[in-house]
Amino acid sequence: MFKIITQTDDFVVVAKSAGINFHDEEQQGSGLFSQVKRHMKEQFSVTELYPIHRLDKMTSGLVIFAKTLKSAQIFGKLFEEHSVEKYYLAISDKKPTKKQGWIKGDMAKSRRGMFKLLRSMNNPAISQFFSYSIANKQRLYLLKPLSGKTHQLRVALSSIGAPIIGDPLYNSSSIADRGYLHAYALRFNFLGTIYQYILPINEGEYYLTQSVKDKLAELDQPWLLNWPK
């Protein structure tokens, strides 16, 4: 379900498993936030917990929760200013229209809870990415969202012809053991201290191939890469 990665007096960083909803679901029961809040209260006597950002149900990886209202407000400002660097890993088995660069455009609601990327740029979703050839004729994507739109990366990759393997909305014909999107790394300045976290992947047969492991050995500090300008 989840694992505590680290915590300070101000926040806790959690590793979320794929397939877990962030909020409670009537059919599935307690979501990630409720589970973490209960655990923090029972194990560490933390009486308050504040959600700062969220991950889609299919997405695994790093999530921050604030432990005080003050720290929640600080994080809220950091995310509003896009000062929290987020890095994701995805896998697609389709050939993209481009192998690295920017994906930009306004997002609009589509059908069945989906979104689509538009050519207009009024309030655009903005992402940078690299991609790498891996085994099974697949490509591994390292993505850096510069905005925080719903389904942003899922829509971005779909828009370049490379929907994520196992994505139930944007690649519904794909059958896989999970949705292949993972919140891999976080980096931010909180009250003058730089924090950075990397979460290796331990679930998903395609993520665990040797070719992915070899490539990730080169991507252990994604903030140091020469990102597309």
Buried (B, 14 or more C-beta within 10 A) or exposed (E): BBEBBEBEEBBBBBBBBBBBBBEEEEEEEBBBBBBBBEBBEEEEEBEEBBBBBBBBBBBBBBBBBBBBEEBBEBBBEBBEEEEBBBBBBBBBBBEBEEBBBBBBBBBEEBEEEBBBBBEEEEEBBBBBBBBBEBEEEBBBBBBBBBEBBEBBBBBBBBBBEBBBBBBEBBBEEBEBBBBBBBBBBBBBEBEEEEBEBBBEBEEBEBBEBEBBEEBBEEBEEBEEBEBEE
